[in-house]
Amino acid sequence: MPEGSALDAARLTMLFPTTDFALFFAIVFALHWALSRYRTVWKWFILAASYVFYGWWDPGLVWLLALVSTLAWGAALWVERQDDEVRRRRRALAAAGVLLLPLAWFKYYGFFALNVANAFESLGLEPPLPLLQALLPIGISFYTFMAISYVVDVSRYEIQPSRWLDVSVYLAFFPHLVAGPIVRGEELIPQIKRRRDASAIDLSRAAFLIFGGLFKKVVVSSFLASQIVDPVFGAPSSHGGLEVLIAIYAYAIVIYADFSAYTDIAIGVALLLGFEFPANFDRPYTAVSIQDFWHRWHMTLSRWLRDYLYIPLGGSRHGELRTAVALMITMTLGGLWHGAGWTFLAWGAYNGLGLVIGRRRRIRAAARGVPSATSGWGLARQRFITFNLICLGWVFFRADSMGSAFELLGRLGARGSGELVTPLLLLTMLAMLLVQYLPGAPVLRVRVAFSRMAPALQGAALAFVLFAITTLGPQGVTPFIYFQF
């Protein structure tokens, strides 16, 4: 689906940084804790609230979420009835195929039909498939992957099948629904089944995550996107090499600030409701290799691809060639998961190739007895190279087409005024990169100090931060980047 149409649809969604969501969450928060002692009633309430949240965009597509939930519930029961391990695996594979059908239709049919039509027309033949383009339901990639992991985990004896209501709440729970993190059944379903304790809420951590996420999204991401990323990527031929280079670096920060903001807010909102989500980012731009980057970036997707695709393809158990093929298939399909387009396929294959080359280099270095860099200039060099390699990949991720990506890269040597590159722009980018190198202890001390403040002082501090966000941020809120996936 074209990126623009996905984002246009996302503008109708109940975004986290909006008054609509604030009112929605205030009501849900109050009723959630009022009903928490009545477990079945609470489950029906939180499921209804999640459907309202999802249906805010298009009430007509709530049925799709309910359908995927019901299919996952039924498939897990179907798989669980088999005692034979081979049959369980085969049934799980068949169930995964069925669960992928809605995703394949809504997300990939239009791309596939268009490319088939182009191929046939180049041969002077009539296209065999109708050219249809369904509107991509927001979050379908995320809850489809969660549904598949649930069924596969049942087949692996890692979890027991749960009731329909528990499975439906697990897949529809609104904090993670439209852009993750991708939470596994063993992580969330036990939390759904047990009663929560309001006195155990970590308010200071939740506040830091939510307000930090709002700042990254509303201020940092919006500022960099509007000032240089969107203008340069939208019209590469109008800009010189300096602006193109800074725009490429800026987009790396934009996508990190935007996506990590969503997951930070999601984790913080879940904390306020008594739930713990897995972390999704761990200072990704401090990575020393492509492999290290994928251990730090969108970690819940990385481990999903590892456990449900890479390892079943053979992983690293069958020699270097098989491992390289598994890596390439995993990352190329991971790229396709992000979007039905050649740019996403290229981005995925590029990262797969980076993993293959990096693995080969590590094996050769170990064979020669060359130690890995652990400090000083060696680490700095590895981080610099890795960051630039990642930024190169982001060009294909962000570009509207392969032609636009190469046009942008071709402008790196072009002359230009560089008027978009301002001191404030550079300072913002530098600050966002340096923050990733901050040690955790000082940040923790600030959070602990905040937790010990009197409620009035806490409220005043949060009000000041919110005032700064609304003052520094632009009018209106753009959708989160990962809503299109």
C-alpha positions as a printed Julia matrix, in Angstrom:
485×3 Matrix{Float64}:
   0.0     0.0     0.0
   1.37    3.44   -0.79
   2.78    5.14    2.25
   0.69    8.27    1.81
  -2.65    6.45    1.88
  -1.67    4.52    4.98
  -0.75    7.69    6.79
  -3.88    9.47    5.58
  -5.94    6.7     7.15
  -3.83    6.85   10.31
  -4.76   10.51   10.76
  -8.24    9.34   11.69
  -6.88    7.14   14.48
  -6.98    8.04   18.14
  -3.36    9.15   18.47
  -1.65    9.07   21.87
  -0.71   12.8    21.89
  -4.3    14.04   21.45
  -7.15   15.27   23.61
  -9.33   12.41   22.31
  -6.96    9.83   23.72
  -6.5    11.73   27.0
 -10.27   11.7    27.58
 -10.55    8.07   26.45
  -7.77    6.96   28.76
  -9.1     8.93   31.74
 -12.41    7.07   31.46
 -10.75    3.7    30.87
  -8.3     4.23   33.74
 -11.08    4.98   36.24
 -13.34    2.11   35.17
 -10.39   -0.28   34.81
  -9.47    0.03   38.47
 -13.11    0.16   39.59
 -13.82   -3.15   37.84
 -10.47   -4.88   38.43
 -11.84   -7.03   41.27
 -14.49   -8.5    38.93
 -12.22  -10.35   36.56
 -14.68  -11.46   33.89
 -16.46   -8.11   33.85
 -13.11   -6.34   33.66
 -12.04   -8.46   30.69
 -15.21   -7.65   28.77
 -14.78   -3.98   29.6
 -11.14   -3.77   28.49
 -11.97   -5.7    25.3
 -14.81   -3.29   24.53
 -12.55   -0.3    25.27
  -9.86   -1.71   22.99
 -12.38   -2.21   20.19
 -13.55    1.4    20.64
  -9.92    2.53   20.42
  -9.35    0.5    17.26
 -12.73    1.36   15.76
 -12.12    5.1    16.19
 -10.39    4.91   12.79
 -12.94    2.69   11.03
 -15.63    0.87   13.07
 -16.22   -1.37   10.09
 -12.86   -3.1    10.56
 -13.3    -4.14   14.2
 -14.67   -7.4    12.79
 -11.24   -8.15   11.33
  -9.55   -7.92   14.72
 -12.29  -10.09   16.24
 -11.91  -12.59   13.38
  -8.13  -12.9    13.81
  -8.62  -13.34   17.57
 -11.2   -16.07   17.06
  -9.05  -17.86   14.47
  -6.04  -17.77   16.82
  -8.13  -19.11   19.71
  -9.62  -21.91   17.63
  -6.32  -22.79   15.98
  -4.57  -23.13   19.35
  -7.26  -25.57   20.54
  -6.98  -27.49   17.25
  -3.2   -27.73   17.59
  -3.29  -28.63   21.28
  -5.46  -31.71   20.69
  -2.56  -33.45   18.93
  -0.1   -35.38   21.09
   2.21  -36.13   18.18
   4.85  -33.39   17.9
   5.12  -33.57   14.11
   1.36  -33.2    13.69
   1.34  -30.29   16.14
   3.99  -28.52   14.07
   2.11  -29.17   10.83
  -1.15  -27.9    12.28
   0.6   -24.83   13.68
   2.08  -24.15   10.24
  -1.33  -24.52    8.6
  -2.89  -22.23   11.21
  -0.17  -19.63   10.64
  -0.97  -19.72    6.94
  -4.65  -19.09    7.62
  -3.85  -16.24   10.03
  -1.67  -14.66    7.35
  -4.49  -14.57    4.78
  -6.05  -11.26    5.96
  -2.6    -9.65    6.07
  -1.79  -11.01    2.61
  -5.02   -9.6     1.17
  -5.02   -6.18    2.76
  -1.28   -5.52    2.59
   0.22   -7.48   -0.29
  -2.41   -8.31   -2.89
  -2.31   -4.87   -4.52
   1.51   -4.91   -4.72
   1.55   -8.44   -6.14
  -1.24   -7.79   -8.65
   0.37   -4.57   -9.88
   3.75   -6.19  -10.49
   2.17   -9.18  -12.22
   0.2    -6.76  -14.42
   3.38   -4.85  -15.3
   5.14   -8.09  -16.23
   2.27   -9.26  -18.43
   1.87   -5.86  -20.11
   5.57   -5.82  -20.95
   4.91   -9.05  -22.89
   1.84   -7.58  -24.58
  -0.56   -9.74  -22.55
  -3.64   -8.89  -20.54
  -3.14   -8.82  -16.74
  -4.54  -12.03  -15.19
  -5.51  -10.42  -11.86
  -7.79   -7.46  -11.1
  -5.94   -4.38   -9.87
  -7.48   -3.82   -6.45
  -6.02   -1.89   -3.53
  -7.59   -2.51   -0.13
  -7.21    0.1     2.6
  -4.6    -1.24    5.02
  -6.09   -1.75    8.52
  -3.85   -0.08   11.06
  -1.92   -2.5    13.27
  -2.77   -5.62   11.26
   0.89   -6.64   10.97
   1.38   -6.4    14.73
  -1.65   -8.33   15.92
  -1.22  -10.92   13.15
   2.32  -11.67   14.34
   1.08  -11.89   17.94
  -1.66  -14.3    16.88
   0.84  -16.51   15.05
   3.26  -16.55   17.99
   0.42  -17.57   20.32
  -0.54  -20.57   18.17
   3.06  -21.63   17.58
   3.89  -21.34   21.29
   0.96  -23.65   22.06
   2.32  -26.14   19.53
   5.72  -25.97   21.25
   4.19  -26.64   24.71
   5.41  -23.23   25.87
   1.91  -22.09   26.87
  -1.49  -23.68   27.34
  -4.5   -22.62   25.23
  -6.57  -19.92   26.89
 -10.23  -18.98   26.78
 -11.53  -16.93   23.87
 -11.96  -13.87   26.06
  -8.36  -14.01   27.31
  -6.98  -14.45   23.8
  -9.12  -11.6    22.48
  -7.97   -9.23   25.23
  -4.37  -10.3    24.62
  -4.52   -9.41   20.91
  -6.72   -6.3    21.2
  -5.26   -4.65   24.35
  -5.18   -1.06   23.14
  -1.74    0.16   24.35
   0.11   -2.24   22.0
  -2.59   -2.69   19.39
  -1.6    -0.46   16.48
   2.21   -0.26   16.66
   3.51   -2.73   19.21
   5.56   -3.78   21.01
   4.91   -7.34   19.82
   4.06   -9.04   23.1
   4.0   -12.82   23.41
   1.2   -14.8    24.98
   3.4   -16.06   27.81
   4.22  -12.45   28.68
   0.74  -10.92   28.63
  -1.93  -13.62   29.06
  -0.86  -14.53   32.64
  -1.09  -10.81   33.49
  -4.61  -10.69   32.01
  -5.69  -13.64   34.13
  -4.48  -12.31   37.48
  -5.8    -9.41   39.51
  -3.74   -6.23   39.52
  -2.71   -4.15   42.53
  -3.13   -0.38   42.11
  -0.69    0.31   44.95
   2.09   -1.44   43.02
   1.99    0.95   40.05
   5.37    2.56   39.32
   3.99    6.05   38.7
   7.37    7.73   38.28
   8.51    5.27   35.62
   5.18    5.51   33.8
   5.32    9.33   33.86
   8.91    9.38   32.57
   8.04    7.02   29.73
   4.85    8.83   28.72
   6.15   12.39   28.93
   9.52   11.43   27.44
   7.7     9.73   24.58
   5.5    12.78   24.03
   8.57   15.0    23.87
  10.34   12.76   21.37
   7.27   12.5    19.14
   5.72   15.96   19.33
   8.9    18.03   19.55
  11.95   16.17   18.23
  10.49   13.94   15.51
   8.07   16.58   14.21
  10.74   19.3    14.17
  13.35   17.3    12.27
  10.8    15.82    9.85
   9.27   19.16    8.93
  12.51   21.17    8.81
  14.67   18.93    6.65
  13.6    15.29    6.19
  10.29   15.81    4.38
  11.54   18.67    2.16
  14.7    16.82    1.08
  13.2    13.35    0.6
  10.21   14.92   -1.14
  12.3    16.79   -3.72
  15.9    15.51   -3.81
  16.79   17.42   -6.98
  16.19   20.74   -5.21
  18.85   20.18   -2.57
  22.62   19.97   -2.41
  24.89   17.38   -0.88
  25.09   18.91    2.6
  21.33   19.07    2.99
  20.92   15.54    1.66
  23.55   14.17    4.05
  22.03   15.92    7.07
  18.54   14.81    6.0
  19.68   11.18    5.9
  21.15   11.46    9.41
  18.08   13.38   10.57
  15.74   10.66    9.33
  17.64    8.09   11.39
  16.83   10.21   14.44
  13.25   10.88   13.29
  12.33    7.21   12.94
  13.98    6.38   16.26
  12.34    9.28   18.1
   8.96    8.52   16.52
   8.83    4.76   17.0
  10.51    4.65   20.41
   8.12    7.41   21.49
   5.13    5.24   20.64
   6.47    2.21   22.48
   7.55    4.32   25.48
   4.03    5.76   25.75
   2.5     2.3    25.23
   4.66    0.81   27.97
   3.88    3.74   30.28
   0.12    3.53   29.66
   0.23   -0.23   30.29
   2.11    0.4    33.54
  -0.67    2.71   34.72
  -3.09   -0.16   34.15
  -0.86   -2.59   36.03
   0.72   -4.36   33.06
   4.37   -4.83   32.14
   5.38   -4.82   28.46
   8.81   -5.9    27.17
  11.28   -3.19   26.2
  11.53   -2.46   22.48
  14.67   -0.28   22.19
  18.05   -0.29   23.87
  20.11    2.68   22.61
  20.29    1.31   19.03
  22.66    3.95   17.67
  25.39    2.84   20.08
  25.54   -0.5    18.23
  28.96   -1.76   17.13
  27.67   -3.96   14.29
  24.54   -4.62   12.24
  23.9    -7.67   14.42
  24.21   -5.57   17.56
  21.85   -2.99   16.06
  19.13   -5.61   15.6
  19.63   -6.7    19.2
  18.76   -3.11   20.18
  16.24   -1.91   17.56
  12.58   -3.04   17.62
  13.68   -5.88   19.84
  10.28   -7.55   20.01
  10.2    -7.86   16.21
  13.82   -9.02   16.1
  13.2   -11.87   18.5
   9.95  -12.76   16.68
  11.84  -13.06   13.39
  14.54  -15.05   15.16
  12.27  -17.53   16.95
   9.53  -18.0    14.36
  11.43  -17.63   11.09
  15.24  -17.7    11.35
  15.54  -20.7    13.69
  12.87  -22.78   11.87
  14.78  -22.08    8.65
  17.8   -23.75   10.23
  19.42  -20.86   12.04
  23.14  -21.37   12.48
  22.95  -25.15   12.92
  23.63  -26.32    9.36
  26.77  -24.64    8.1
  27.63  -21.18    6.85
  25.78  -21.32    3.54
  22.51  -22.43    5.15
  22.96  -19.77    7.84
  23.53  -17.05    5.23
  20.42  -18.13    3.31
  18.36  -18.15    6.52
  19.57  -14.66    7.41
  18.79  -13.29    3.96
  15.31  -14.83    3.86
  14.53  -13.66    7.4
  15.6   -10.07    6.88
  14.12   -9.76    3.39
  10.76  -10.98    4.69
  11.24   -8.66    7.66
  11.6    -5.82    5.2
   8.46   -6.94    3.37
   6.61   -7.02    6.72
   7.23   -3.28    6.98
   5.62   -2.54    3.66
   4.58   -3.93    0.29
   7.16   -2.23   -1.88
  10.51   -2.74   -3.53
  12.14   -0.2    -1.22
  11.23   -2.28    1.83
  12.44   -5.46    0.15
  15.72   -3.72   -0.67
  16.04   -2.43    2.9
  15.45   -5.9     4.33
  17.89   -7.55    1.91
  20.46   -4.84    2.66
  20.28   -5.59    6.38
  20.39   -9.31    5.7
  23.54   -8.87    3.64
  25.02   -6.77    6.44
  24.34   -9.57    8.91
  25.89  -12.19    6.6
  29.03  -10.13    5.97
  29.35   -9.21    9.64
  29.04  -12.84   10.7
  31.65  -13.91    8.16
  34.06  -11.21    9.34
  33.66  -12.26   12.98
  34.32  -15.91   12.13
  37.46  -15.03   10.16
  38.71  -12.71   12.91
  38.18  -15.41   15.53
  40.02  -17.95   13.37
  43.0   -15.59   13.13
  42.88  -14.9    16.86
  42.08  -11.22   16.35
  40.39   -9.9    19.51
  37.23   -7.81   19.28
  37.49   -4.16   20.21
  36.31   -3.55   23.76
  37.15    0.11   24.35
  38.67    3.28   22.97
  39.05    4.09   19.28
  38.25    0.56   18.17
  34.72    0.75   19.58
  34.27    4.32   18.39
  35.26    3.28   14.86
  32.85    0.34   14.88
  30.01    2.53   16.13
  30.7     5.2    13.51
  30.77    2.67   10.67
  27.66    0.87   11.93
  25.69    4.11   12.31
  26.52    5.17    8.76
  25.62    1.76    7.36
  22.28    1.89    9.18
  21.64    5.41    7.88
  22.32    4.25    4.32
  19.69    1.55    4.76
  17.18    4.09    6.09
  17.35    5.9     2.73
  15.56    2.97    1.06
  13.17    2.61    3.99
  12.07    6.26    3.72
  12.17    6.78   -0.05
   8.95    6.62   -2.08
  10.61    4.44   -4.74
  13.93    2.87   -5.68
  14.43    5.67   -8.21
  13.94    8.3    -5.5
  16.4     6.52   -3.21
  19.15    6.47   -5.83
  18.36   10.02   -6.88
  18.8    11.14   -3.27
  22.1     9.28   -2.91
  23.25   10.72   -6.23
  22.76   14.24   -4.85
  25.35   13.72   -2.09
  28.02   15.27   -4.29
  25.85   18.1    -5.58
  26.3    21.76   -4.72
  23.64   23.62   -2.81
  22.98   26.48   -0.44
  22.59   24.35    2.68
  20.06   26.84    4.05
  18.0    24.11    5.73
  20.97   23.13    7.91
  20.59   25.41   10.91
  22.45   25.41   14.25
  19.24   24.43   16.1
  18.76   21.5    13.74
  22.3    20.23   14.26
  22.08   20.76   18.03
  18.86   18.75   18.23
  20.37   15.9    16.26
  23.55   15.87   18.32
  21.62   15.93   21.58
  19.45   12.98   20.53
  22.53   10.94   19.65
  24.41   11.85   22.82
  21.45   10.95   25.03
  21.9     7.33   23.95
  25.34    7.32   25.52
  24.14    8.54   28.91
  24.74    5.99   31.69
  21.61    4.64   33.3
  22.44    5.57   36.88
  21.92    9.37   36.63
  18.6     8.89   34.81
  17.47    6.46   37.49
  18.45    8.92   40.24
  16.34   11.64   38.6
  13.37    9.27   38.41
  13.79    8.25   42.05
  14.0    11.89   43.08
  10.8    12.58   41.15
   9.03    9.67   42.84
   9.89   11.14   46.26
   8.44   14.57   45.48
   5.18   15.68   47.04
   2.2    15.1    44.72
   1.78   18.85   44.2
   5.4    19.21   43.08
   5.08   16.18   40.8
   2.01   17.68   39.21
   3.75   21.03   38.75
   6.78   19.33   37.16
   4.62   17.34   34.74
   2.56   20.42   33.91
   5.76   22.3    33.06
   6.95   19.49   30.8
   3.56   19.33   29.1
   3.6    23.1    28.61
   7.06   22.85   27.05
   5.89   20.07   24.73
   2.81   21.97   23.56
   4.82   25.18   23.17
   7.74   23.69   21.25
   5.69   21.24   19.21
   3.88   22.15   15.97
   0.13   22.61   15.57
  -1.54   19.23   15.17
   0.01   15.79   15.52
   1.17   13.64   12.61
   0.58    9.87   12.8
   3.32    7.66   14.13
   5.5     6.28   11.33
   4.86    2.66   12.27
   1.09    3.09   11.93
   1.54    2.36    8.22
   2.8    -1.14    8.97
